[in-house]
Amino acid sequence: KFTPKHPVAITKVIDKQKERIERTKKQFLTTSGKLSSLFNLSVGKPGVQFYEGEDGIWEVLMDSLSATEEILTYADLEAIAKYIPALNAEYSTMREEQDALEARKFLKSYDGKVTNTKLIVASDGFSPFQTIMQIYDNKVSYITLTDEYLMGIIITDQFIANTHKYLFESLWKLSSGEVV
């Protein structure tokens, strides 16, 4: 038995299909960066993944939770407080929980603190850099926090990561920032 429907019903069907396509596209774009990065790594090139918006920032932060070594971080604390306070609070909680589990094992043979922080106040003439950079394993991640956009990048390359580790360690030694 067939009954006719108003032509507007076709518009609703098209809108639902359009929404489904947009969801699929968004899922693909999220995954395509990882696929491109894996492809590049397989042919010996550095892997580069791009992320946008709060969801993208979250992906970059979550990647660092898989780190198997120390995470070295530069961060603009004012930008974090302004743009991603809720994300940062949740990430910090997750990282503390993860660190607590690993720390229990590690601290049995370790004498010292798990986290060292230096607070370096911006000098005159320098504006806040509005970024976070994390260096871990063979990766360097960048997060940019501005009014115009939130963006994250993960670069996977042993040599780039080693360069940034060296620069971080050098600046740490030279810095007169307060250890907190």
Secondary structure as a PSIPRED ss2 file (coil, helix, strand):
# PSIPRED VFORMAT (PSIPRED V4.0)

   1 K C   1.000  0.000  0.000
   2 F C   1.000  0.000  0.000
   3 T C   1.000  0.000  0.000
   4 P C   1.000  0.000  0.000
   5 K C   1.000  0.000  0.000
   6 H C   1.000  0.000  0.000
   7 P C   1.000  0.000  0.000
   8 V H   0.000  1.000  0.000
   9 A H   0.000  1.000  0.000
  10 I H   0.000  1.000  0.000
  11 T H   0.000  1.000  0.000
  12 K H   0.000  1.000  0.000
  13 V H   0.000  1.000  0.000
  14 I H   0.000  1.000  0.000
  15 D H   0.000  1.000  0.000
  16 K H   0.000  1.000  0.000
  17 Q H   0.000  1.000  0.000
  18 K H   0.000  1.000  0.000
  19 E H   0.000  1.000  0.000
  20 R H   0.000  1.000  0.000
  21 I H   0.000  1.000  0.000
  22 E H   0.000  1.000  0.000
  23 R H   0.000  1.000  0.000
  24 T H   0.000  1.000  0.000
  25 K H   0.000  1.000  0.000
  26 K H   0.000  1.000  0.000
  27 Q H   0.000  1.000  0.000
  28 F H   0.000  1.000  0.000
  29 L H   0.000  1.000  0.000
  30 T H   0.000  1.000  0.000
  31 T H   0.000  1.000  0.000
  32 S H   0.000  1.000  0.000
  33 G H   0.000  1.000  0.000
  34 K H   0.000  1.000  0.000
  35 L H   0.000  1.000  0.000
  36 S H   0.000  1.000  0.000
  37 S H   0.000  1.000  0.000
  38 L H   0.000  1.000  0.000
  39 F H   0.000  1.000  0.000
  40 N H   0.000  1.000  0.000
  41 L H   0.000  1.000  0.000
  42 S H   0.000  1.000  0.000
  43 V C   1.000  0.000  0.000
  44 G C   1.000  0.000  0.000
  45 K C   1.000  0.000  0.000
  46 P C   1.000  0.000  0.000
  47 G E   0.000  0.000  1.000
  48 V E   0.000  0.000  1.000
  49 Q E   0.000  0.000  1.000
  50 F E   0.000  0.000  1.000
  51 Y E   0.000  0.000  1.000
  52 E E   0.000  0.000  1.000
  53 G H   0.000  1.000  0.000
  54 E H   0.000  1.000  0.000
  55 D H   0.000  1.000  0.000
  56 G H   0.000  1.000  0.000
  57 I H   0.000  1.000  0.000
  58 W H   0.000  1.000  0.000
  59 E H   0.000  1.000  0.000
  60 V H   0.000  1.000  0.000
  61 L H   0.000  1.000  0.000
  62 M H   0.000  1.000  0.000
  63 D H   0.000  1.000  0.000
  64 S H   0.000  1.000  0.000
  65 L C   1.000  0.000  0.000
  66 S C   1.000  0.000  0.000
  67 A C   1.000  0.000  0.000
  68 T C   1.000  0.000  0.000
  69 E C   1.000  0.000  0.000
  70 E C   1.000  0.000  0.000
  71 I C   1.000  0.000  0.000
  72 L E   0.000  0.000  1.000
  73 T E   0.000  0.000  1.000
  74 Y E   0.000  0.000  1.000
  75 A E   0.000  0.000  1.000
  76 D C   1.000  0.000  0.000
  77 L H   0.000  1.000  0.000
  78 E H   0.000  1.000  0.000
  79 A H   0.000  1.000  0.000
  80 I H   0.000  1.000  0.000
  81 A H   0.000  1.000  0.000
  82 K H   0.000  1.000  0.000
  83 Y H   0.000  1.000  0.000
  84 I C   1.000  0.000  0.000
  85 P H   0.000  1.000  0.000
  86 A H   0.000  1.000  0.000
  87 L H   0.000  1.000  0.000
  88 N H   0.000  1.000  0.000
  89 A H   0.000  1.000  0.000
  90 E H   0.000  1.000  0.000
  91 Y H   0.000  1.000  0.000
  92 S H   0.000  1.000  0.000
  93 T H   0.000  1.000  0.000
  94 M H   0.000  1.000  0.000
  95 R H   0.000  1.000  0.000
  96 E H   0.000  1.000  0.000
  97 E H   0.000  1.000  0.000
  98 Q H   0.000  1.000  0.000
  99 D H   0.000  1.000  0.000
 100 A H   0.000  1.000  0.000
 101 L H   0.000  1.000  0.000
 102 E H   0.000  1.000  0.000
 103 A H   0.000  1.000  0.000
 104 R H   0.000  1.000  0.000
 105 K H   0.000  1.000  0.000
 106 F H   0.000  1.000  0.000
 107 L H   0.000  1.000  0.000
 108 K C   1.000  0.000  0.000
 109 S C   1.000  0.000  0.000
 110 Y C   1.000  0.000  0.000
 111 D C   1.000  0.000  0.000
 112 G C   1.000  0.000  0.000
 113 K C   1.000  0.000  0.000
 114 V C   1.000  0.000  0.000
 115 T C   1.000  0.000  0.000
 116 N C   1.000  0.000  0.000
 117 T C   1.000  0.000  0.000
 118 K E   0.000  0.000  1.000
 119 L E   0.000  0.000  1.000
 120 I C   1.000  0.000  0.000
 121 V C   1.000  0.000  0.000
 122 A C   1.000  0.000  0.000
 123 S C   1.000  0.000  0.000
 124 D C   1.000  0.000  0.000
 125 G C   1.000  0.000  0.000
 126 F C   1.000  0.000  0.000
 127 S C   1.000  0.000  0.000
 128 P C   1.000  0.000  0.000
 129 F C   1.000  0.000  0.000
 130 Q C   1.000  0.000  0.000
 131 T E   0.000  0.000  1.000
 132 I E   0.000  0.000  1.000
 133 M E   0.000  0.000  1.000
 134 Q E   0.000  0.000  1.000
 135 I E   0.000  0.000  1.000
 136 Y E   0.000  0.000  1.000
 137 D C   1.000  0.000  0.000
 138 N C   1.000  0.000  0.000
 139 K E   0.000  0.000  1.000
 140 V E   0.000  0.000  1.000
 141 S E   0.000  0.000  1.000
 142 Y E   0.000  0.000  1.000
 143 I E   0.000  0.000  1.000
 144 T E   0.000  0.000  1.000
 145 L E   0.000  0.000  1.000
 146 T C   1.000  0.000  0.000
 147 D C   1.000  0.000  0.000
 148 E C   1.000  0.000  0.000
 149 Y C   1.000  0.000  0.000
 150 L E   0.000  0.000  1.000
 151 M E   0.000  0.000  1.000
 152 G E   0.000  0.000  1.000
 153 I E   0.000  0.000  1.000
 154 I E   0.000  0.000  1.000
 155 I E   0.000  0.000  1.000
 156 T E   0.000  0.000  1.000
 157 D C   1.000  0.000  0.000
 158 Q H   0.000  1.000  0.000
 159 F H   0.000  1.000  0.000
 160 I H   0.000  1.000  0.000
 161 A H   0.000  1.000  0.000
 162 N H   0.000  1.000  0.000
 163 T H   0.000  1.000  0.000
 164 H H   0.000  1.000  0.000
 165 K H   0.000  1.000  0.000
 166 Y H   0.000  1.000  0.000
 167 L H   0.000  1.000  0.000
 168 F H   0.000  1.000  0.000
 169 E H   0.000  1.000  0.000
 170 S H   0.000  1.000  0.000
 171 L H   0.000  1.000  0.000
 172 W H   0.000  1.000  0.000
 173 K H   0.000  1.000  0.000
 174 L H   0.000  1.000  0.000
 175 S C   1.000  0.000  0.000
 176 S C   1.000  0.000  0.000
 177 G C   1.000  0.000  0.000
 178 E E   0.000  0.000  1.000
 179 V E   0.000  0.000  1.000
 180 V C   1.000  0.000  0.000
